[in-house]
Amino acid sequence: MATYRQQKRCDEEGVFVVEGPKMCAEALSSGFEIRVVCAAAEWLEAHRVSAKEVYEVGAAELERLSMMKSPNQVWMVLTRPERVPLPATRLPLTLALDRLQDPGNMGTIMRTADWYGVRKIVCSRDTVSCYSPKVVQASMGAVFRTEVEYVELPQWLRACGLPVYGASLQGRPLQEVASERGAAVLLIGNESRGISAEAMAAVDHPVKIPNLGGTAESLNAAVAAGILLNWMAAGK
């Protein structure tokens, strides 16, 4: 089981790791196939689990498996779902991520998108995996409810047939830009480099969040995504 700590092994087998009572409760109600469960006796007694392999383990074994600072009670391996991609044209809002690298940002953005009812996130192929353990934990269950698709992003943006809004320091202040009433795409770029030139070429509406304080250089990518998601959602 310890080999599932290696992202390469998980990618090869098409699985991902979930741990902790809250996230594993989400897993149980998600309908995802559960391949392996390692849990303390009290957790197993309190939950009905349908899995290929179930093991009762002690605290030492959970600590060996866990990637958390304070491992507790339960650790699972789930099969990644095979989904038919949702057409962005049928959704009110699709989020696109260009070269996002930080797992914490990715998970937080997934969690925020879930809050606003965004069911599809399209990512460049070099964006961090949504099944990275840190992303999964930071998503707080959004990984079970949100479709994340990895594509050649500039090409996808050009072909999607929807207006594309891109977060850019060179864009117009969002108060001056009317958001679409129909389906649209919101594009967020890399934490330090922003949106690539290739992806920016497909942006119809570059927008920026006004720096009212006038001191900070930039916003965290997840914070910026949250502000822009709220703006887009309110505009619909």
N, C-alpha and C positions, 0 to 999 in steps of 0.2 A: 504493500500500500504506500510505503514511503516514496516510491517512484512517482506517484501522482503529484508530488511536490514540484516535479520538473515540468515546466510549461510545454517543452517539446514533446514529452510523452503524452500529455493531455491533448495537444493538437493532433498528434498522430492517431490517437484512438477516438477523437471526436467527443471528448468528455470535458467536464469542468468540476471544480471542487467548491463545495459550500460548507460552511461550518458555523456553529453557534445555534442556540435554540431558536432565535427569531428567524434567521435566514433558512434554517432547515424546516421550520413550520411553513414558511412560504413555499419551499420546495415540495413539501407534502401535498399542498393544495394546488400546485401548479399544473399537475398532470404530466410533468416531465418524467421520463423513465429514470428511476433511481437504480444505479448499478451496484454501489457499495455503501453500506452504513456501518460506521464504527461508533459505538456510543456507550455511555455509562449505563449500568444496570437500571438505575432509577428512570433514565430517559426512555429506555426500551420498554419498561413496564407501563409507562404513561402514554405511549404512542403505538398505533398500529402502522407497521411499515411493510410495504410490498417492495422488495428489492431482491436482486439476484444473489447478493451476499450480505449477510448481517452478522456482525461480530460484537460481542460484549467485551469492552476493553476498560482498562483502568486509567487513572489520571496520567501515569507515566507514558502509556502508549498514545493517548490523546495529545500530550505535549509533543511527542516525537512527530506526530502527523501534522500538527497545527502550524499555520503560518501567523497566528495571532499572538500577541504578547501575553494574553490571558486565556488560553484555550479552556473551553468548558463543554462538557456533556456529550456533544455530538459532532460528527464529521461525515460528510457524504461525497460520493462521486456520482454525478448525473450525466446522462447522455445529452449532448447538444441536439436541439430539435432540428429537423429538416423542414424548413418552411417554404411555401410558395411565396415569393416576394409580393408584398402589397404594392399595387400601383399608386405612385405618389399623386397622380391626378384624381384619385378617388378619396384622398385624405385632406382635411382642412389645412394641415401644416406638416411638413416634413423637415427634420433637422439634418443638416449635412455638416460633417466634421472633416477638416483638412489637416492632416499630419499631426493630430493631437497626440501627445506623448505621455502625459502624466496620468497614471492610473487613478489617482484620487480625483483629478479633474474629470476624467471620463466617467467614473462612477457617479460623481455628483451631478454631472450633466444628464446622465440617464435618469437619475432620480428626479431631477427637476422637470425634465421632459415628461416623465410619467405623471407628475403632478398636474401638468397642463394638458394632459390627454394626448400627447404626441406618441403615436404608435409605431413610427418608422424613423430610424436614424440611418443615414447613408454616410459611409466613411471612406476616405482614401485608404488604399491598401496598406500604407505605412502608418496608419493610426493604430494606437495601442489596442490590443485584443479586448473585446468586451467580456471575454471569458478568463482574463487574467484574475487570479484570486483577489488581488487588491481592488480591481474594478468591480468584481462581483459583490464583495462586501460593501463597498462604498455606494453601490447602486440601491441598497436597501430593498431588494426585491424587484426592482425595475427590470432586471435581467430576465425575469420570467414573463414580463408583460410587454416588452418592447422588442420589435424586430430590428436587428442591427445587420446591415448589409455592407460588405466591403467591395468596392468597385474602383474602376479607373475614374476618379471623381470628375476631372474636367470634362471628359466625354459624357458622363452621366448628366452633368449639369446642363450641357448644351443640348442634350437629347430629351430632357425631361418634359419640355413643353410648358414649363411653369415659370412665373416670375421668380427670380432669385434675389434675395436680400443678403448682403454680405457685410459682416462687421469689419469696419475699416476706419482707421484714424483720419483718413482722407475723405471719408464719406460726409454726407449731409447730416446735421443733427436730426435724430429720429423724430423730434417734434415737427420737423418740416416735411417729413415724408409720410404720405398716407399709405398705410399697409393695405394689402389686397383683401377684398371681401371673399374672393374665391380661394382655391388651393394655391399654396405658395411654398417656397423653400427658404429656410434660414440657414446661412452658411457661417460657421465659426472656424477661425484659423488656428494655427499653431500658437502655443503659449508665448513664445518669444518672437517668432517671425511672421505671425499673422497668416493671412491667406496667400497661397502661392500665386505667382503671376499667371500661371495657366488656369487656375480655378477662378481667379479674379476676372479673367477675360469673359467668363460666362455670367458674371454678376450684373443684373439689371439695375439694382438699387443699392449702391454702397451707403451704409448708414453708420453713424457713430453715436456713442453715448456721451453727451456733453460733460466736460470736466468742470463741474461747478466749483470745486475747491481750488482748481488751478495749480495744484502742487504735485500730486501723484502722476507718475509717467503713464501708467496704464492700469487696467483692471485685470484681475485674475480671470482666466478664460471661462471658468465655471460661473463666476459672478456675472460676467458680461453676458453669457448665454442666458442666465436666469432673467436678467433685466430685459433682454431682447425678446425672449419667449413671452414674458408678461406683456410687452408692448404689442407683439404680433397677435397674441390671444385676445387682448382687449380690443384690437382693431377689427376683429371678426365678429 
